Amino acid sequence: MVRVRLFADIRELVDQQSVEAEGETVGEAIESLVARYPSLEERLFTDGELRPHLNLTADGEPVEADAPTEDVEEIAVFPPVSGGSSIRDLRRGTLDHR
């Protein structure tokens, strides 16, 4: 089990700041949340895939959905902020700062 912290409108859909989830990867843990809280599906997934602009962290470090949850205490799921860039853009160096 891993704790998943939720933020902004995602938190409002569940009405909890954090929930416990199961999964061998971050993506599987998020899928287990959708199984328990179906209202999350439309916000977190598009065509069965995690939305690309969700910001995911494991113990405070940016991760992709395929990151293992072994030894992870906490996953955080942040929706994108309007006008901002995703953590993934920053990690990949694809942020255009002009």
C-alpha positions in Angstrom: 0.0 0.0 0.0 1.1 3.5 -0.8 -0.4 6.8 0.3 -1.6 9.0 -2.6 -2.0 12.7 -1.9 -4.5 14.6 -4.1 -4.6 18.3 -4.9 -7.0 20.9 -6.3 -10.1 19.6 -8.1 -8.8 16.0 -7.9 -9.0 16.2 -4.1 -12.5 17.6 -4.3 -13.7 14.7 -6.4 -12.7 12.3 -3.6 -13.3 14.6 -0.7 -10.1 13.5 1.0 -6.6 14.9 1.1 -5.0 11.5 0.8 -6.0 7.9 0.2 -4.3 4.5 0.3 -3.8 2.7 -3.0 -2.2 -0.6 -4.3 -0.1 -1.1 -7.3 3.3 -2.2 -8.4 3.7 1.1 -10.4 2.5 4.6 -9.9 0.1 4.2 -12.8 -1.3 1.0 -11.3 -1.8 2.7 -7.9 -3.7 5.5 -9.7 -5.8 3.0 -11.6 -6.7 1.4 -8.2 -8.0 4.8 -7.1 -10.2 5.0 -10.1 -11.6 1.6 -9.3 -12.6 2.9 -5.9 -13.5 6.5 -7.0 -15.0 6.3 -10.5 -15.4 10.1 -10.6 -11.7 10.4 -11.0 -11.5 8.6 -14.4 -12.6 11.5 -16.5 -10.2 13.8 -14.8 -7.2 11.5 -14.8 -7.5 9.4 -17.9 -8.1 10.0 -21.7 -8.8 7.0 -23.9 -7.6 4.6 -21.1 -4.2 6.4 -20.6 -3.2 8.8 -17.9 -3.5 12.4 -19.0 -0.1 13.6 -20.2 -0.1 16.8 -18.2 -0.7 15.3 -14.8 2.2 16.0 -12.5 3.2 12.9 -10.6 5.7 12.6 -7.8 6.9 9.7 -5.6 8.4 10.8 -2.2 8.7 14.3 -3.7 10.6 13.4 -6.8 9.0 13.7 -10.3 8.2 10.3 -11.8 6.4 8.8 -14.8 3.5 6.4 -14.4 5.7 3.3 -15.0 7.8 4.1 -11.9 7.8 1.3 -9.3 6.1 1.9 -6.0 8.4 -0.4 -4.1 9.9 1.6 -1.2 7.7 4.6 -2.0 5.8 6.0 0.9 3.8 8.7 -0.9 2.6 9.5 -4.4 1.3 12.9 -5.2 -1.0 13.7 -8.1 -1.1 17.4 -9.2 -3.3 18.7 -12.0 -1.7 21.1 -14.4 -1.8 24.7 -13.5 -3.2 27.0 -16.1 -0.5 28.9 -17.8 2.2 26.7 -16.4 4.2 23.7 -17.6 4.2 20.2 -16.3 7.0 18.7 -14.2 7.6 16.4 -17.2 8.3 19.3 -19.5 10.8 20.7 -17.0 12.5 17.3 -16.5 12.7 16.7 -20.3 14.1 20.1 -21.0 11.3 20.8 -23.5 10.1 23.9 -21.7 10.3 26.9 -24.1 11.1 29.9 -21.9 10.9 32.5 -24.7 
